[in-house]
Amino acid sequence: MRILIVAAEAVPFAKVGGLADVTGALPKALKRLGHDVRLAIPKYQRIQDVKFDLRPVVFDLQVPMDSHFESALVKEGSIGGDIPVYLIDSARYFQRAGVYGYPDDDERFVFFSRAALEMLPLLGWIPDVVHCHDWHTAIIPNWLSTLYRDDERFNRIATLFTIHNLSYHGIFGNRVLEIAGIGSFGFSYADPGDNAVDLLGRGLHFADAINTVSEQYAREIQTPELGEGMEGLLRERSDRLLGILNGLDDELDPSTDRHIAAAYGVDSLDRRVENKLALQREANLKVDAEVPLIGMISRLAGAKGFDILCEALPAILRQPLQMVILGTGEQRYHEELTQLAKRHRNLALFLTFNTPLAQKIYAGSDMFLMPSRFEPCGLGQLIAMRYGSVPIVRRTGGLADTVLDFDPRSAAGNGFVFEPYEPMDLFGAVVRALETYKYTDTWRRLVEANMRRDFSWAASAQKYVEAYERAMELHAGAGTQSLPGSGVSPEACMDS
């Protein structure tokens, strides 16, 4: 199968969030399954030609934009040495310090998406499926269903559209339709009205198949609570909607992690304590191997649970424990957490993003806290389990799919889960974890079982292959049944 993945960011070239981890890791897993997979991203200013060994492959790509053409240079690099990556270069649109957040982001990503299609005939390679990610590339299914529908070079291409976070829509004025060359097709019922265009909604409406990054989140986004106004459209297209859990890159491994104090594995777990002691020293906490240590690595935002966390923290910090929080975000949480850290010496706060320190927290914490209000997939709990830190989470999205509440009587479960979005319920889950931690043998068995779990990309990649095949069937008009294993019918959604 020929697969083109089109996204705004990808590791190792450019990363702002978890999207980049997915688009950097999934191609490698698909390649191992024998598919011809390639990737297209913008060439931002930060992406250096020499560092990534980039070479030009299309020198003057003429990209239709409104009533004129803009020139693009396409450069080729690779992931893993054998997966082609096409980087769309434009001084006008991408030679800037940042990735997102510009007034012309609509025009920038329309240009990128159009260039990603227009380069294909010049490369002599036409994919069977274009896999689009989030609103930045959501216009591609719209084009393939309208503008390119009768073009023999493109009309056999199927589309899969992945929602990483339904909160980010890409809503712009109707001028974007003219820029994209589809003004004559008018507005879609996926648009919000008032002459506004919702690019993500158009991706949902026109894609042959849709997926999001966990089965639970696929159900949740069909409800008014988490549907962000798209729940009706998603219920209508539920036969094309699939939840596929993200995997973890093989490089996230405590036995080879160069950032941590002591490498270890499930068969050398006694060495893990060295990382706890090193983390305590770096965080200026009392060095004590016995005291339970809770880690947290997160964007400081209400969606990540910091509203209920800040209410619960005074009671939590009065327990015999230590806590390390790493992250940046909303100013009010910076201020509240700073004041709490001043009053409680067992709380260490790092208001920054620091990859080496993040790895040290995964390796050195006994527990890992994620009290999210919603969480499409979540990678933190998966990394924590691989590193031997037991998750404490709220039952939502991908957290619900990957963490089951531990029952000390049966030893079933792999973490500590609460569901009502309330400070006392969060506090209760922490207390249950602390009580279980006192039983050394039970805790060790829990840690070992988590470290042995397989969260690699292999299983997820196979599910993506099935989704691509289904998208191709639907594009050809060959099938009407639901995606295999979707489990996200409107009835099931409303019952939940």
N, C-alpha and C positions, 0 to 999 in steps of 0.2 A: 504494500500500500504506500502511496506517495502522500505525505502529510506535511503541510506548511503550518507552522505555529506562528501567529502574529500577535505581538504584545508590545506594550510600552516600555517594559523593562525585563531584564533577565540577568541572573548571575552567570558569569562573573563580570559582565560588562557594566551594568548599571542597576542599582538596587535602591528602592525607596521602602518597599514593604514586602510582605510574604508572596505577592504575585511573582516577584523576581525569582524566588526560591523554586516555585513550581515550574516556571518556564525554563529555568536553567537545568532542572533535574529530570523532568518528564522526557525531553528528547533523548537523553541517554538510556532511559529505561525502554523507550520505544525502539531505539536502535538495537538494543540487545535482543528484542523480540523479532528482529529481522526486517524492520520497515525502513523505507527511505524517508527520513524525517529531516526537515530543515526549519530554520527559525529566521524571522525577520523582526528587527527592532530599529528604532531611530538611532542614529549616530550622534549622541550628545557630545558636547564639548569635552566632558570629562573622560571620554573613551579615547585612549591614545593609540594611534596607528602602530607605533613601534611595540608597545607593550603587548598588544593582541595580534601582532603580525598580520595587519589588515592589508589587502591589496584590492585595487579597483577592478570591477568586473563589468560594470555598465557606466560609461563615462558621461553621457548626456541624456539622461532619461527625461523625456518631456511629459510632465504630469499635468493633466487638465485640472484647472482650478478656476471656477466661475467661467468667465468668458475669455480666459487666456491660459497660457501654459507656464508652469514653474519648472526649472531644471533641478534634477537630483543626480547625485553621484552615488552609485551603489558600490559598497566595499564588502569584501568577503573575509570573514574570519572563521573560527570554528570553536565548537565545544567538544572536548574530549579528543581533539585531533582529527576526527573523521565525520563530524556533523556540521554541515555548512551553516553559517550564520550570515545573513545579508543585513548590512547596516545602511540605512537610508540617510544620506548626508545632504544637508542643506544649510548654508550659512545663514539664510534668512530665518529658518525655523528652529534650528537645533544648536547653533553655536552660542549657547547661553550657559550661565553657571549652574542653573537648576534643571530639573526634569519636568516638574509640573508647576502650576500656580501662576501662569501668565495670562493676560487678558485675551490673547488670541489662541488659547489652547484648543478651541474648536477647530480653527483653521490649521493649526499645527498637526493635529492628529488625523484630520481629514486628508491632509497632504500625505502624511506617512502611510495611511491605509491605502490611498489610491496608488501611491508609488509601489507598495507591496504587491498589488495586483498587476500594474502595468509593466513591472520588470519581468514577469514570468515568461512571456513569449520571447523576450530578448535573451533570457537565460536558457531557453530551449527546454524548459521543465515546467509541466503543468501538474499541479497536485490533484489527487482524488478528493481530498478534504482540506479545507482551510479551517483551522482551529483558532477562533478569536477569543480574546480575553478582555473582559470589562468594557466600559463605555468607549475607551480610546479606539477600539477597533470594531465597535458594534455596527458601524455604517457598512461594513463589508457584506454581511448577509443582505442588507437592504439593496446595495448595488447589484449583487448577483441575482436578485429576484426581480430587478427592474431594468436598470441601465444596461447590464451585460446579459440579460436573459436570452437574447437572440444571437449573441456572439458565440460562434462555434468554438472559439478558443477557451471560453470560460463557462459555457452553459452546462457542462457536466460536473462542475465542481460543487460538492456538497459542503455544508457548513455546520460546525458545532460551536456553540457560543457558551463560554464558561463565565458564570457569575462568581466572583470572589467575595464581593461584599455588595449587597443590594442597596446599601445606603448611598453609594456614589453613582449618580445617574448620568451626568453629563448633559445638563439642561442648558440650552442656548437659545438665542433669538432665531427667528425664521430665516435670517440671512444665511445660516449654515447650510440650508437646503440649496441655495443658489451656488454657494461655494462648492458644494458637493456635486453639482450638476443634476440634481433631482428636484429642483423647484417645480418643474412642470407636473410632477407626480402628486404634488400637494401634500397636505398633512396626513398623518396616520392616526388611527384612533389610539395608538400607544402614546401620542404626544399629549401634553397636559393642557392644551388650550392656550388662549391669550397669545396667540402667535409664537408660542414657545415649542421647541423641539427637544424631545427626550431621546438621546442617542441610545442609552441602554435599553429603553423600551422598544426602540426599533430593532435592536438586536434580538430581543426576546420574540418580537412579532415575526421577523423574517427568517430566523435561523431554522435550518432543517431539524436540528436537535439542540437541546439545552441541557447543561448540567451545572450543578453547584458543588461545593467542596465537602459536603457531608450529606448523608441520607436524612438526618434529623433536620438540618437547615433547609433541605429541599421541601420538607413538609411544612416547616415554620413559615417560609416565605409565601405560602399560599393562604396565610391567615392575615386578618387586618392588623394584628399586633406587630408583625415583622415583615409584612408585604410591601411596605413603603409605597403604597398606592398601586403596586403592580400585581396584587394578589388575584384580581379578577382575570387578568391576562394569563397569569401563570396557571391558574386552575383550568382555564380554557385549553391550555397547551400541556396539561399534565401528562398526556400520553407521550410527550416528547421530552419530559423532564426527568433527569436522573441525578442522584447524589453519588459522587465518587470521592471518597476520602483522600486527602493529600497523603503522600508518603514522605519519608525522610531521606535525605541524601546520605549515601554510604559514608561520606566524609565526616559526618557527625558520629564520632566513635570515641568513647573514653579511653580505649586502649591505644589510640594513636593521636589524641588531641594534644597539639603542641602548646596550647595555652594554659593547661592545668599543671598543678604542682607534681602530681604523680599519676602516671598512666595506670589503668586498672581495667578489669573485666569481671564478668559474673563469676569466673573461677579464681579471681584474685581480689575479691571484694574487701579483704582486710586492708588493702592499700588505700581504699577510698578515704579513710579518716584523715590521711595526710592532706587531702584537698580541703576538708572541713577546717582543719587547724590553720591552713594557709589563708583561707577566706576570712576567718575570724581575725587574723592578724591584719590583713589588708583593710578590713572594714572597721578596724579599731574596736572590736568587740572582745569580751573576755574570752581567752583561749581555754576552751573546755570541750573535750570530746563528747561528754555525756549530755550536755544541754541540747534539746532539739532546736534545730535551726531551719526557719522557713525562708525560702527564696521567692522572689517575685521579679519578673522581667516583663515590662509592659509599657505601652503608651498610657500616660496618665490621663484617662478620660472616663466620663460617666459610663460609656458603653462597655468599658473594661471592668466595671464594678467598683470604681473608686468612690462613688457616692456612699454606698453602703459600707465599704471598707473603712473609710475615714470615721464613720459612726461607730464601727465595731472595734477599731484599733485600740482605743484606751483600755477596753476590757481584755482584748487579746494580749496586749503588751504587759498586763499585770500577771499573766501566766508565766510559769518558769520556762521561758523560751527566748530565742533570739530571732531577729528578722532582718533581712537585707532586701531592699527595694532598689531596682535599677530602671530608669526610664525618664522620659520627658513628655510633656503634654500641656494640659490646660493649667494656666497660671494659678487658679484657685487651689488646685491639688498640690502644686509646688509649695504654696504657702502653708496649707494645712499640714502637709507631711513634714515640712521643715520645722514647724512648731512642735509637732509630736516628737520628732527626733531630738529636739532640745530637751523635752521633758522626760523622755524615756531612753536611757542609755543602752537598752537592748535593741534599739532600732537603728540600723545603719541605712542612710539614704544617699543614693548617687543619682543626681539629676543630670544625667547625660546618657548617651548611647555609646557603649564600649563593648565591642565584640569579645576581646579577651576576658574582660570581667564577667560578661554574660556566661561564657563557658565555665568560668570558675564557680559561678553561682549554681549552675546545673550540677557540677561535679561535687560541690562542697555542701549543698543544702540537703537536709533530710527530707523536707517536704517542699512542694512547689505549689503556690497559690494562684488560682485563676478564677475569680468570682464574677465573671463576665455577665452583663445583662443579656448580650447575645454574642455568639462566636461562630461564624460560618464553618470554620474547621478547627483552627488552633493548631499550631505546631509546638507551642511551649510545653504542653502536657506530654506530647510524644517524645520530645527531646529529653524532658525530665525523666520519664520512665526508662529510656535507653541509658541514661546516666545514673539511675538508681535513686532518684528523688521522687518520693511518692506524691502524686497530685491530690490537691484539695480543690474541687471545682464546683461550679454551679451546673445543674443539669440543663444544658442548652446546646443546640447546634452540634458541632463536632465533638464538644466535650462530652455530651450525652452518648455519642456513638463510641467513644474510646475509653471512658472511665466509668466503671461500675462500682457502686458503693460496697465497701468492704464489710463483710459479715464475719465477726470473730468466731461465731459458733460453727459455721461451715467452711470458713476460710475462703469463701467465694468473694469475688470482687477484687479490684486493683487500686482503689483510691478511696477518697472520702468526698461524698457528694451531698449537696443541699439543693433544694429546688425553689421554695418561695424566695423571692428577691427581697430579703429582709436582713438587716444587720444581725439580729439574734440567730437566724438560721445559719448565716456564715460563721458566727462565733461558735455555734454548736458543732459544726463540722470540724473546726479547728480543735476543739476540746476532744472530740472523738479520736482525732488523729494523735493528739498528745497522749491520751490514755493508752492507745494501742502501741505507741512507741515505747512504753514502759516494758512491754513484753518482748525482750530482745530476740528470741528465737522466732516468734511470730512475725516480727518486723523484718527480720532478715529473709524469711521465706517470701514475704510480700515483695521486697526489693528484688530478689533473685528472679521471681516469676515475671516481674515487669521488665527486667533487663533482657529476658529471653524472648519477649514478644517480638513479632516480626512487623515492623512498621516501614519496611522498605518500599520502594516504588514499584517493585515487580508486580504485585497483585493489582495495584491501582492502574498501572500502565495497561494491563490486560483488560481492565474494565473500560479504559479509554478506547482501546481497539474495538471493543464491542459497540461503544457509542459511535465511533466513526463509521463502522459498518452499518449501523442502524440509520445514521444520517444519510448515508449513500442510498439505502433502500427507500427512505422517505423522499429524498430528492428525486429519485427515479419514479416515484409514485407506486412503488412495489409493495408497500406494506402499510397497515393501519394500526397494528397492535402496539401496546405500550412498550417502552424500552425494557429490556430484561432486567428484572430485579429492582425496578424503580421504586415501587412501594409508595408512591406519592399521589395516589388518586385523590380527587377532590373530596370524596366521601371519607377516606382515611384521614385526610387533613382536617376536615371539620370535626371528626370524632375526637381528634387529638386536642 
